[in-house]
Amino acid sequence: MYKKLSFIFFFLYFSFLGGLTLDESIEKAYRDNLQIKIYEENVGIANEDLLLSVSNFLPKVSAAGTFVRLDTVPTTYVNTMYGPMKIKVGEQNNYSFDVKLSQPIFLGGKLVLGYMVSKDKLQMSKNDLEKTRRDIKFSIIQIYLSVKLFDKMIEVNQKMFKSKDEHYKVTVSKYNLGTSSKLEKLSSEIDLQNSKIELNNLIKQRDNLLNSLKFMLGMDITDTLTLTDSISFDIFEKFDTIKIDSISKDNLLDICFKNKSELKNLELSKRMARKGTLLNSSSFLPNVAFFTSYNYKNYYSYIQDSTYFDGSYNLGISLSMDILSGGSRVLNILKSKRQEKQLNMSYLLLKDRIPVDLELLLRNYENSKENLKVFESTLSLSKEAYITANEQYNRGIISQLDYNDAETRYVSAQVGYLKSLYDVIVNKLSILNYLGVL
């Protein structure tokens, strides 16, 4: 009894862990998706590059210490009235300690431009992260919705398979009584087998989608995952924070121009290219730097025959400037200007393409809404026709072929309705993602 209760407890526990709402799936992807983590690291790298560019403004201080032991004590000879005399002129052990400081004063604006470029790169990496999060969010919603759509389609096909199985049994019974032909019996059996194959294919596709969702959530494909939300407009309407159905196309364009990450990054790239041109132009200017150093070491006093330590320092200003570099500086400037021109054309191209893309997305959305209305009506009519055909076939009024035709139309109408509902939701989310507000 205890083992049985323990099994039930653990089964419920892991089932609870495996169940995720749509919001929980999105939050889990934000935490565990590797692609998002990569872009988060890119932001961290860009932030550290910005700090490095700031460090270039600060003075550089270095220190060095040396110890040298000579093989013999340094000596020399001097002539005296008593003859040559050997005199000690240094120590066998020598110590030295140096401290150097350098500070750039003027580098033609290179430090400031480098800082500004690093700042733009940081913003670009943040924009890329924001776009990646939106794209992952859209993919999670789309796959989540697809899995639930296939669940519904599987449910519909399971009911139809059960109905066809019962219908096959009735046909076999009629055949045994001699009121149904062998052709009708074989047709019913073939129809049943085809329905089974279609059902198995739907289950396989659903499992593949679920594995894709697990991958995006950072899960192992062997993990248990249950999706607890169902397909409904209420769940997905909350993502439409701007209510696109009530906004004009011109206002949607304004929102897109303001929020689209690709446009923001092209603007930043244009600014960076302009700074690159200025940076190359600054190579014609001189570089000015301040430097100083302090040296502390041991000395030997011949008069006092003793060792003492003393220090000395120096300071100065250095100026350097390239006179001739084979024309490379001019070529770099020309290259930078071409890059500016290229980026400006890319920016204008994207701005011109946005209205076209948005028009296509809006048209697809409107068409999907119209299709949904049509399928709602078709589903109601085909259901009524199927119920009537089922009754008439059981009474022997219509043939097997007429019954199969009505059944096929009903299944197609159910599947078509579910797909049209899926299209409406996905097309709306596609617009929100394109606008940069999902």
ABEGO torsion letter per residue (X at the ends): XAAAAAAAAAAAAAAAAABBBAAAAAAAAAAABAAAAAAAAAAAAAAAAAAAAAAAABBBBBBBBBBBBBABBBBBBBBBAAEBBBBBABBABBBBBBBBBBBBABAGGAAAAAAAAAAAAAAAAAAAAAAAAAAAAAAAAAAAAAAAAAAAAAAAAAAAAAAAAAAAAAAAAAAAAGABBAAAAAAAAAAAAAAAAAAAAAAAAAAAAAAAAAAAAGBBAABBBBBABBBBAAAAAAABAAGAAABBAAAAAAAAAAABAAAAAAAAAAAAAAAAAAAAAAAABBBBBBBBBBBBBBBBBAAAGBBBBBBBBBBBBBBBBBABAGGAAAAAAAAAAAAAAAAAAAAAAAAAAAAAAAAAAAAAAAAAAAAAAAAAAAAAAAAAAAAAAAAAAAAGABBAAAAAAAAAAAAAAAAAAAAAAAAAAAAAAAAAAAAGAX
